[in-house]
Each structure stands twice: as structure tokens, then as C-alpha cells.
Amino acid sequence: MLAERVIGFTHEDLTKNAVRTVQTRSGTTRKIAFSNEDYWRLNKSGVVVAHVEWLEPAAWVAVDDEDILWPRKFAEQVCIIDGCEGLAHPAEQDKLHMCLQMNFGPDDTR
């Protein structure tokens, strides 16, 4: 079941647990945590990308109703669903199902 596989993350995960590598003005790199200000400056795709870069999952999918600001390199992992229709519409369910199959392999329970 899909609900069992959904993993949600919050503001606290990035600001209290995640560590990222940043480049300093001198050209070196160092590891730092996300500050509250860093988090609130991110758009929703930035929050997902930060989690992906932090956790490095083997496979993942994001569902969104906007395609704005998603990095092109994640096109196969982002399933854009019509915001008015939502996942209640069969065509949108099919779109999500296809995206899940592309990223996680065939579903033998459907």
C-alpha cells in the first residue's frame, strides 16, 4: 500500500538533523546545519531537494501540483498532478502510478 511507503519530513528534520556541505568565501568547504532562516527561504521543491541531498535515497518520488522551480535533473522523480482534479481523478492516479513504476519498478498488487 502506498500510504505505508510515504515518508514525511518536517522543518525540524532539516534544521535539527540534516547537515549540508557549503563552500566558503575562501573556496574551502565545510559542513553546517540548516538554520531556520535557510529553511524558510527554500521553496517547496528546495525543501524536497535538501532532503534528497541529505538522505540520498536510492529511489524517491515527489507529488506536486506545480512544476515551477523543480530542477530539471529531477523530472523523472516529480509527478505533477492537476491541482483542481487531484488524485481523486483516475487520469491523475494513472500518472502517479506510472511515475512510481518508473522509479520503484512494477507494482504486482494492482
N, C-alpha and C positions, 0 to 999 in steps of 0.2 A: 504494500500500500504506500502511496506517495507521501501521505502525511507522516508516516514513520521515518521517512528519509529526509524530511525538511529540517534544516539546521538554521536556527535564527541567531543572530548576534546583535548586540546592543552597543550603545555608546561606551559602556563600561569595559566591554571586551577590548576595544581599541585603545582607550585611554588608560586602562589599568594593566592590561596583559600583553598587548602587542608591542613589538619592538621593530623599528624600521631603520634602514641604513640611509643616511643623508650625507651629502657632500658639503664639506665646509668651504669657507671662502678661500682657504689656502690650498684647496684641491684634495685634501685627505678626506677619508670617510669615517663616520662614527655611527654607533647605534644609539637611537634615542626612542623614547616613548612618544605617542601622540598626546598633545596637550588638548585640553577642552577646546581651545581656540582652533587648533588644527582640525579637530573633528567637525566643528560647526561650520568651517569654511568649505568642507567637502560637499559636493552634490551627491545624490544617491548612488550614481554609478561609481563615484570616487570612494564611497564607503565600501561598496562591494569589492572594488579593485584592491583596496587596502587590506581587506580580509583575505582575499585570494593570495596576494603577495605575502602576507604574514603566515597563513596556514598552509599554503602550497598544496591544495587538494589535487588528487590525481584526476578527478573529474568534478565539474560543477555546472550548474545552470542557474541563471537569474531570470526572473519573470518581471517584466516591466510594461507599463502602458505608454512609455515614451522611448524613442530611440535617440533622444538628444544626449550628447556628451558621452556616449558609450565608446570606448576606444575600439577602433576598427579591428584590432587583433582579437577581440573577444566576440566577434559577430556570431560565431557558431554556438557560444555559450549563453547568449542573451536571446530570450524568446519574447518578442514584442507582441503583446496582447491588446486588442482593441479595448480602450478604456470604457467605452459605453457598453459593449457586449459582455466583456469579462469572460471568465472561464465557465460561465453557465451556458455559453453558446457552443454547440458541437464543433463548429469550424475552429474556434479558438482552442478547444480541448485537443483537437487533432494536431494543431500547430505545436502545442506544448508536448504532446506525445511524440511527435517527430523529433523535436529538439532533444527530448530525453533519450530517445533511441540513438540519436547521433552521438551523444555524449556518454551514455552508460551502457549501450548495447541493446539488443532486442528484449522486449518485455514478453515473457511467456505466460503472463497471467491475464492478458487481455483477450 
